[in-house]
Amino acid sequence: MTPRFDLIGIAASDMAASLAFYRRLGLSFPEGSEDQPHVETELPGGLRLALDTDEVIRSFHPGYRPSTSGGRVSLAFLCDSPAEVDSVYDDLVGAGHHGELKPWDAVWGMRYAVVQDPDGNGVDLFARLPEAEQQPELE
């Protein structure tokens, strides 16, 4: 049997703050998840996103030390339009999240921005620019 990519895991130092951030991006978690040490949601296409508190990770990995310089995971959220990239970025930054890179029109034909989640993981927001819809994608 060949392994199948199934889950993206994120260590959350503050479960409530992480859930609030990802809910603002449209992900759904069960009510009361803020009080749980492990939560999951199914993503489009069947992948799952799991959040675990630092304490849960330490329970099976006693030497675990959370990164103090930001995350090593990046997630990307496709927006319906360049204007939505701007509005989602503004909403998240307005809610107190760190805007790592303000929205810009990338040379590869997309409107792009990067916000950090509460644990410093980069979260990309992107949408194809209208003029780029006729151009082939970069490989």
Order of alpha helices (4+ residues) and beta strands (2+ residues): beta-alpha-beta-beta-alpha-beta-alpha-beta-beta-beta
